Every structure is written in structure tokens, then in C-alpha cells.
Amino acid sequence: MKIGIDLGGTNIRVGAVSDGKIVRKAQVPTPHTSCPDEVVDAIVNLIRQVAADDAIEGIGIGVPSVVDWEKGIVYNVMNIPSWKEVHIKDILEGTFGVPVAVNNDANCFALGEKMYGAARLYDDVVGITLGTGVGAGLIFDGRLYSGRNTAAGEVCSLPYLESDYEHYCSSGFFVDRGTTGRDAATLASEGNADIMPVWQEFGSHVGNLVKAVLLAYDPQAIVFGGSIAKAFEHFEKPMMQSLETFMYPNMVQRLKIFVSELDDVAIYGASALVQ
């Protein structure tokens, strides 16, 4: 049995994965204090809870930040201000006596899709998460490619228009227009015509993000995940319209684009970090 941990700014989610299935899982709100040990203690307690009396083979953890993955050191975790530099690999290995692997959360998403989701069919995949922020993970030749600091693939931070892609392809886009991604999706599902120009613009920006991904990585497939990806039906058409202007149309024609249907994909991906 392996343990997968999805560390987020809102919740810590932990699952025990055995024979390709999550057999137990638990979560708690992420502590927001000045003490990094409180977050560590919450992680340790959740691991013990989901492990029960079963033997643990290894522990994988995905974090929304850059990581020295060889040493397992996490730096400047987004939305967890107390985690400036946390040697989480050493801490968890010292506590549980099993191998621990640490990586970026978007990389865990991509790996989870490759190992357990629809991306199993492809060797070169980019996983893109659309939510509070935008993240991306790379699968090359069937294997996760993280770079030296687990930041490979983060095209979301590239300059775009007056900011970067993340600004225009995340929940902040909707907040800037006086709504939220969830409310915008609800209105669109109810047939509200006034909200559709917002989705039209959002889809155009996502299409431009896909163009950047195509030029940078030329993948077989792109899989979207995250809370906003659940509203794919509302921005798929304008996204594809944006792609009609791409300089290499045959690349677009061959590209597979789909939305993750795998629950707890980040937990699966984190557990798969441990070989």
C-alpha cells in the first residue's frame, strides 16, 4: 500500500492506494498559522489515519510550489505562508521509515492521469489544471518530466497580454469580471445569455494557452483538470475557434484534448511518485 498526499492551500487530502484503488482517504482544512509544524502534524495524523494497520510501502506528496525533488525540500508553498523551506522528505522518512517522494501538484495531476486516467493511451501528454491558479505537468515518452525544480511545463507563468496566462485562465479571470467560475458555470447552464461573452473570452485565452503548449512541447494529448475544467462545455467552442488561427493546423487536427474524469487524481499521482 502506498500513501498519496495532495497538499493544498485550502485542504490536505490523503489517500491509501492499493492495487490501483484508493481504499481509504481523509482530509482536513490546511492550518494557516505561522508555525510550519502544524501543517506537518496534520499530514502525519492523516497518514496514520488512512494507513490503519496496513504496512506502508512508500509516501508521495504533491505541493503547489517548486521542490528540490532529490532532497525533498519544499520552498515557498502557495497559500501556506509558513512553508518557506520545509524538509518534508526527511521528516516523513524519519517518522514512518519508508521512502518518500515530493513533487509539484500539477505534475502529480499529469502523472495520475497517465497512470490511472484516460491519458494511459498516450506517451506524450500535458496535464493542465484550471482553478484558483493554472498549473501544468509533462509526460514525455510515458514518464513524468519535472525539470530540476519540478517547474518544467509551467507555461502558465509566461508573459501574456498585460500579465500572464494564469491571470487570464484561472478563477481570477472571473473575479475580475464580477463573478466566480462556479457562478458563471451555473448561469451558463441555466441558459443565461449575458454570461456567455465571458466564457467566449475565457475560451479564447485558454486556446492561446494551448497554442503555447503546442509550440513548447508538441504533445499527443492535453488533459484538463481542476474546478474550472468541469465547465469545459462552456468554453470548448471558443477555445477551438482560437486554435483555428494556429500556424500549424495539422498539429491541432492530430491533438487530442479532453477533460479528466478521474476522481482524486492528485492523490493517485502522488502515490505513483514512489517507485
Secondary structure, 3 states (H helix, E strand, C coil): CEEEEEECCCEEEEEEEECCEEEEEEEEECCCCCCHHHHHHHHHHHHHHHHCCCCCCEEEEEECCEEECCCCEEECCCCCCCCCEECHHHHHHHHHCCCEEEEEHHHHHHHHHHHHCHHHHCCCEEEEEECCCEEEEEEECCEEECCCCCCCCCHHHCEECCEEHHHHHCHHHHHCCCCCHHHHHHHHHCCCHHHHHHHHHHHHHHHHHHHHHHHHHCCCEEEEECCHHHHHHHHHHHHHHHHCCCCCHHHHHHCEEEECCCCCHHHHHHHHCCC
